[in-house]
Amino acid sequence: MGDSVPDRLMNAKPKLKIVLCSPRGFCAGVVRAIDTVERALTLYGAPVYVRHEIVHNRYVVDSLRAKGAIFVEELAEIPDDTTAPVVFSAHGVPKSVPADAQRRNFFSLDATCPLVTKVHREAAIHFKRGHEILLIGHSHHPEVVGTVGQLPAGAVTLIETAEDAEKFTPKDADNLAFVTQTTLSIDDTAEIVAVLKQRFPNIHGPHKEDICYATTNRQLAVKKVAPVVDALIVVGAPNSSNSQRLREVAEREGCKVSVLAQRAGDLDWSMFEGIKSLGITAGASAPEVIVEEIMDAFAARYELEVETVSAAEENEFFPLPRSLRPDAA
């Protein structure tokens, strides 16, 4: 009996302060894209074809697949005689894709995020005005492929780094315009834009920044939290641009351990030995259920004290594609 106090102390979990970043997780564009697939499944039944991962998150893709979504990388993988809906992912697609869908008489649903569509429109306007167009973004990312594919081949030059911006030689320095991918690092992009504006003072930029509100707000929350925690976890997928940027922001703000994790099972616990505080955020395509799963995994090992640090309020909402709305004729 007399040993119970020391035993209890020996078995006591170490204390850990968890600082949750807010906002985190799903943005309005992601919610709209996932809802598009789910609503199509409800209205038309399985299968619903989806070109490319609807959003870059394995958990989301697997759960939609279980409900009857079939994911393909190209429309060529879809049978010619299908009457099933075909959904284009939130990242946007080159113009050739809807044209191909129409040629094959597919019933297509465009789940492109409206903020990506805004960039497509800007690029088209610049092209119409005869500007040489620069796109700040990451090559091979589906959003960049979609934006470049809005215009004829060669109309857009990709700028990935400040070094690219330094080296770029325009056809006419007074006739330039730029647009950006929506999920970039605010700081990296500002650096690239500063180089372009310094070299080409007459360059035309977006009226309102192309980097979307969700990317900006999640990065601002990480900037607040990263300097005051021992480690920070970004819930998100390796192919998710906005999630990768969050991890880089945490690192840049001085957080010694900043990791990207898709699920609690991915965590390398040796990285968290001896920590007293942990920040948690989630990329715009990562569901809150995984944040909870990771917190449960820490609660099994630590006695948690949880607080939330907020950088912005979000109440954006994007309606579904018209043909899926309840009032659609």
C-alpha positions as CSV (number, residue, x, y, z in Angstrom):
1,M,0.0,0.0,0.0
2,G,2.8,2.4,1.0
3,D,4.4,1.9,-2.5
4,S,1.3,3.1,-4.4
5,V,2.3,6.8,-4.6
6,P,5.8,6.2,-6.1
7,D,4.2,3.6,-8.5
8,R,1.6,6.1,-9.5
9,L,4.3,8.8,-10.1
10,M,6.4,6.4,-12.1
11,N,3.4,5.6,-14.3
12,A,2.3,9.2,-14.7
13,K,2.3,10.4,-18.2
14,P,4.6,13.4,-19.0
15,K,2.7,16.6,-19.6
16,L,2.4,18.0,-23.1
17,K,0.9,21.3,-24.2
18,I,-0.7,21.1,-27.6
19,V,-1.3,24.3,-29.6
20,L,-3.8,23.9,-32.3
21,C,-3.5,26.3,-35.3
22,S,-6.7,27.9,-36.4
23,P,-7.8,28.0,-39.2
24,R,-6.6,24.5,-40.3
25,G,-8.0,21.7,-42.5
26,F,-10.7,21.9,-45.1
27,C,-11.2,25.1,-47.1
28,A,-14.3,26.1,-49.0
29,G,-12.9,24.9,-52.3
30,V,-12.1,21.4,-50.9
31,V,-15.5,21.1,-49.2
32,R,-17.2,22.0,-52.5
33,A,-15.1,19.4,-54.5
34,I,-15.8,16.6,-52.0
35,D,-19.5,17.5,-51.8
36,T,-19.6,17.5,-55.7
37,V,-18.5,13.8,-55.7
38,E,-20.8,12.8,-52.8
39,R,-23.8,14.6,-54.3
40,A,-23.2,13.0,-57.7
41,L,-23.1,9.6,-56.0
42,T,-26.3,10.3,-54.2
43,L,-28.2,11.6,-57.3
44,Y,-26.8,9.2,-59.9
45,G,-25.5,6.2,-57.9
46,A,-22.1,4.6,-58.4
47,P,-19.9,4.8,-60.3
48,V,-18.9,8.4,-60.5
49,Y,-15.6,8.9,-62.4
50,V,-13.1,11.4,-61.0
51,R,-10.2,12.7,-63.1
52,H,-7.2,12.9,-60.7
53,E,-7.5,12.8,-56.9
54,I,-10.4,15.1,-56.1
55,V,-8.1,16.7,-53.5
56,H,-4.6,15.6,-52.4
57,N,-5.5,13.5,-49.4
58,R,-5.4,9.7,-49.3
59,Y,-8.0,9.4,-46.5
60,V,-10.5,11.5,-48.5
61,V,-9.8,9.6,-51.8
62,D,-10.1,6.2,-50.1
63,S,-13.4,7.1,-48.4
64,L,-14.9,8.3,-51.7
65,R,-13.6,5.2,-53.5
66,A,-15.4,3.1,-50.9
67,K,-18.6,4.9,-51.7
68,G,-18.3,4.2,-55.4
69,A,-16.0,6.9,-56.9
70,I,-13.5,5.6,-59.5
71,F,-10.4,7.7,-59.8
72,V,-8.6,7.9,-63.2
73,E,-5.6,10.1,-64.2
74,E,-6.9,10.6,-67.8
75,L,-10.3,10.5,-69.5
76,A,-8.9,7.7,-71.8
77,E,-9.3,5.3,-68.9
78,I,-13.1,5.9,-68.9
79,P,-15.3,3.6,-71.1
80,D,-16.8,5.3,-74.1
81,D,-20.3,4.1,-73.4
82,T,-20.6,5.3,-69.8
83,T,-23.5,7.5,-68.7
84,A,-21.8,8.0,-65.3
85,P,-20.9,11.5,-64.2
86,V,-17.2,12.6,-64.7
87,V,-15.9,15.0,-62.2
88,F,-12.8,17.3,-62.7
89,S,-10.7,17.8,-59.5
90,A,-10.4,20.9,-57.4
91,H,-7.0,21.7,-59.0
92,G,-8.5,22.6,-62.4
93,V,-7.8,21.0,-65.8
94,P,-6.4,22.2,-69.1
95,K,-9.0,23.3,-71.7
96,S,-8.4,20.1,-73.7
97,V,-10.0,18.0,-71.0
98,P,-13.6,19.4,-70.9
99,A,-13.3,19.6,-74.8
100,D,-12.5,15.9,-74.9
101,A,-15.3,15.1,-72.4
102,Q,-17.7,17.0,-74.6
103,R,-16.5,15.2,-77.7
104,R,-17.1,11.8,-76.0
105,N,-20.6,13.0,-74.8
106,F,-19.7,12.6,-71.1
107,F,-21.8,14.2,-68.4
108,S,-19.0,16.3,-66.8
109,L,-19.1,18.1,-63.5
110,D,-16.4,20.8,-62.8
111,A,-15.2,20.8,-59.2
112,T,-12.4,23.2,-59.9
113,C,-12.0,25.6,-56.9
114,P,-13.5,29.0,-57.9
115,L,-10.2,30.7,-56.8
116,V,-8.3,28.6,-59.3
117,T,-10.9,29.5,-62.0
118,K,-10.2,33.1,-61.1
119,V,-6.5,32.6,-62.0
120,H,-7.6,30.9,-65.3
121,R,-9.7,34.0,-66.2
122,E,-6.9,36.4,-65.3
123,A,-4.5,34.5,-67.6
124,A,-7.0,34.5,-70.4
125,I,-7.6,38.3,-70.1
126,H,-3.8,38.9,-70.1
127,F,-3.5,36.8,-73.2
128,K,-6.3,38.6,-75.0
129,R,-4.5,41.9,-74.2
130,G,-1.4,40.6,-75.8
131,H,0.7,40.3,-72.7
132,E,3.5,37.8,-72.2
133,I,2.4,35.7,-69.2
134,L,4.5,34.4,-66.3
135,L,3.0,31.8,-64.0
136,I,4.7,31.6,-60.5
137,G,4.2,28.0,-59.4
138,H,5.6,24.5,-59.2
139,S,6.0,22.5,-62.4
140,H,4.0,19.3,-62.8
141,H,1.5,20.3,-60.0
142,P,-2.0,19.7,-61.5
143,E,-3.1,23.3,-60.8
144,V,-0.1,24.6,-62.8
145,V,-0.8,22.1,-65.6
146,G,-4.4,23.3,-65.7
147,T,-3.5,27.0,-65.7
148,V,-0.9,26.6,-68.5
149,G,-3.4,24.5,-70.4
150,Q,-5.9,27.4,-70.6
151,L,-3.8,29.0,-73.3
152,P,-2.0,28.0,-76.5
153,A,1.3,26.2,-76.1
154,G,4.2,28.6,-75.3
155,A,1.9,31.4,-74.1
156,V,2.9,30.9,-70.5
157,T,6.4,30.8,-68.9
158,L,6.7,29.1,-65.6
159,I,8.7,30.8,-62.8
160,E,9.5,28.5,-59.9
161,T,12.1,30.5,-58.0
162,A,13.6,34.0,-57.5
163,E,16.5,32.8,-59.5
164,D,14.2,32.0,-62.4
165,A,12.8,35.5,-62.1
166,E,16.3,37.0,-62.2
167,K,17.2,35.0,-65.3
168,F,14.0,35.5,-67.3
169,T,14.4,37.4,-70.6
170,P,11.1,38.9,-71.9
171,K,10.2,39.5,-75.5
172,D,9.1,43.0,-74.4
173,A,9.8,44.2,-70.8
174,D,6.9,46.7,-71.0
175,N,4.3,44.0,-72.0
176,L,4.4,41.5,-69.1
177,A,1.9,40.0,-66.8
178,F,2.0,37.4,-64.0
179,V,-0.4,35.1,-62.2
180,T,0.4,32.6,-59.4
181,Q,-0.6,29.2,-58.2
182,T,-3.1,29.5,-55.3
183,T,-1.2,27.3,-52.8
184,L,2.3,28.8,-52.7
185,S,4.3,30.1,-49.8
186,I,3.4,33.7,-49.2
187,D,7.0,34.7,-48.4
188,D,8.6,32.8,-51.3
189,T,6.1,34.3,-53.7
190,A,6.6,37.8,-52.3
191,E,10.3,37.4,-53.0
192,I,9.7,36.3,-56.6
193,V,7.2,39.1,-57.2
194,A,9.6,41.7,-55.7
195,V,12.3,40.5,-58.2
196,L,9.9,40.7,-61.2
197,K,8.6,44.2,-60.1
198,Q,12.1,45.5,-59.6
199,R,13.3,44.2,-63.0
200,F,10.1,45.0,-64.9
201,P,8.3,48.0,-63.2
202,N,5.4,47.9,-65.7
203,I,4.5,44.3,-65.1
204,H,0.8,43.6,-64.6
205,G,-0.1,41.6,-61.5
206,P,-3.5,40.3,-60.2
207,H,-5.9,42.9,-58.8
208,K,-6.2,40.8,-55.6
209,E,-3.5,38.3,-54.7
210,D,-3.9,34.9,-56.4
211,I,-2.6,32.9,-53.3
212,C,-5.9,31.9,-51.8
213,Y,-7.3,33.0,-48.5
214,A,-7.1,29.5,-47.0
215,T,-3.4,29.1,-47.9
216,T,-2.6,32.5,-46.5
217,N,-4.6,32.0,-43.2
218,R,-3.1,28.6,-42.5
219,Q,0.4,30.0,-43.1
220,L,-0.2,33.0,-40.8
221,A,-1.4,30.6,-38.0
222,V,1.7,28.5,-38.3
223,K,3.8,31.7,-38.2
224,K,2.3,32.5,-34.8
225,V,2.6,29.0,-33.4
226,A,5.9,27.6,-34.8
227,P,8.2,29.9,-32.8
228,V,6.7,28.9,-29.4
229,V,6.5,25.1,-29.7
230,D,9.2,22.4,-29.6
231,A,7.7,20.5,-32.6
232,L,4.9,21.0,-35.1
233,I,2.9,18.4,-37.1
234,V,1.2,19.3,-40.4
235,V,-1.6,16.8,-41.2
236,G,-1.5,16.4,-44.9
237,A,-0.3,14.5,-47.9
238,P,3.2,14.7,-49.5
239,N,1.7,15.7,-52.9
240,S,-0.4,18.5,-51.2
241,S,1.3,21.8,-52.1
242,N,-0.3,23.8,-49.4
243,S,0.6,21.2,-46.7
244,Q,4.2,21.1,-47.8
245,R,4.3,24.9,-47.7
246,L,3.0,24.8,-44.1
247,R,5.8,22.5,-43.0
248,E,8.4,24.8,-44.7
249,V,6.9,27.8,-43.0
250,A,7.2,26.1,-39.6
251,E,10.8,25.3,-40.3
252,R,11.6,28.8,-41.5
253,E,10.0,30.3,-38.3
254,G,12.5,28.3,-36.2
255,C,10.6,25.2,-35.2
256,K,13.3,22.5,-34.9
257,V,11.0,19.5,-35.6
258,S,8.4,20.1,-38.3
259,V,6.9,17.0,-39.9
260,L,4.2,16.2,-42.4
261,A,2.0,13.2,-41.5
262,Q,-0.9,11.6,-43.3
263,R,-2.1,9.5,-40.4
264,A,-1.2,8.9,-36.7
265,G,0.5,5.6,-37.8
266,D,3.0,7.6,-39.9
267,L,4.5,9.3,-36.8
268,D,8.1,8.6,-35.8
269,W,7.8,8.9,-32.0
270,S,11.6,9.2,-31.6
271,M,11.3,12.7,-33.1
272,F,9.1,13.8,-30.2
273,E,11.2,12.6,-27.3
274,G,11.5,15.2,-24.6
275,I,9.2,17.8,-26.1
276,K,7.0,19.9,-23.8
277,S,4.9,21.6,-26.5
278,L,3.5,20.6,-29.9
279,G,1.8,22.6,-32.6
280,I,-0.7,20.9,-34.9
281,T,-2.2,22.2,-38.1
282,A,-3.7,20.6,-41.2
283,G,-3.4,21.4,-44.9
284,A,-6.6,22.6,-46.7
285,S,-7.3,19.1,-48.0
286,A,-6.8,17.3,-44.7
287,P,-9.9,16.3,-42.7
288,E,-10.3,17.2,-39.0
289,V,-10.9,13.5,-38.1
290,I,-7.1,12.9,-38.7
291,V,-6.2,15.8,-36.5
292,E,-8.3,14.1,-33.8
293,E,-6.7,10.7,-34.5
294,I,-3.2,12.3,-34.0
295,M,-4.3,14.0,-30.8
296,D,-5.6,10.7,-29.5
297,A,-2.3,9.0,-30.2
298,F,-0.5,11.8,-28.2
299,A,-3.2,11.5,-25.4
300,A,-2.2,7.8,-25.0
301,R,1.3,8.8,-24.3
302,Y,1.0,12.3,-22.6
303,E,-1.2,14.2,-20.3
304,L,-2.5,16.9,-22.7
305,E,-3.2,20.5,-22.2
306,V,-4.8,22.0,-25.3
307,E,-5.1,25.6,-26.5
308,T,-6.0,27.1,-29.9
309,V,-4.2,30.0,-31.5
310,S,-6.2,31.7,-34.2
311,A,-4.9,33.9,-37.1
312,A,-8.2,34.5,-38.9
313,E,-11.9,33.7,-39.1
314,E,-13.1,31.9,-42.1
315,N,-16.7,31.8,-43.3
316,E,-16.3,31.4,-47.1
317,F,-18.7,29.2,-49.0
318,F,-18.8,28.1,-52.6
319,P,-22.0,26.6,-54.1
320,L,-22.0,23.3,-55.9
321,P,-21.9,23.1,-59.7
322,R,-25.3,24.3,-60.9
323,S,-26.5,20.9,-62.1
324,L,-26.1,19.4,-58.6
325,R,-27.9,22.1,-56.7
326,P,-31.3,21.1,-55.2
327,D,-33.0,23.8,-57.3
328,A,-31.5,22.5,-60.6
329,A,-34.3,21.9,-63.1
